[in-house]
Amino acid sequence: MSPLVPDTSFHIYNHSNGFENVFKEAENYRFFLEKYQLHISPIAETYAYCLMPNHFHLD
């Protein structure tokens, strides 16, 4: 696993197992974004994100 490097861009993504959904209800999207705001936003700039029922992308 490579460390976070200043002035470097990363594409972060995750996908569910099989045909399961990561986000099953609208509340799950809100919860994810609240945690992202709390833990990631203070240390990394986000240029774009996409949350879909079975996976997400962060750039």
N, C-alpha and C positions, 0 to 999 in steps of 0.2 A: 504494500500500500504506500503510495507516494504522499508526502506531506503537502499541506497547502503552501503554495509558493506565491509571494506577492507579485502582482502584475501578470498573473496567469489566469487564463479562462478554463473552466471545467464544465463539461456537460454531465450532469448527474441525473440518473434515471433509475427507476425501479419498476418491476413488473410482478404481478401476482403469480401464484402457482396455478398452472392450468387455466381453467376458465373462471376462477374465483375473482371477485372484485375486491380491490383495496378499499374503495369508497362505496359503501352500500347505501348510505343515506346522505342527504344534503348536509346534515350535521357533521358528518365525517370530514367533508371538505373544509368547513369552518374550523374544526378542531386542528386539522393538519396545518392550516395557514396560521392559526394562533401560535402553535408550537414553533413553526418556522420563523415567525416574527420574533419570538422570544429567544430562540437559540442560534439561529443562522444569520438573521439580518444584522445583528451587532458586529459580526466578524466577516461577512461576505456581501458583496453587492450582487443583487440579482437583476439581470437584464431582461429575462423573460421566464415564464413558467407556464406549464400546461398540466392540468389535473384531469385525468380521465378515469372512468370507473375502475379499470383494471391496471392502470399504471400512471406514472407521472414523469415529467421532465423538468429540470431546473437548469437554467443557463445564466 
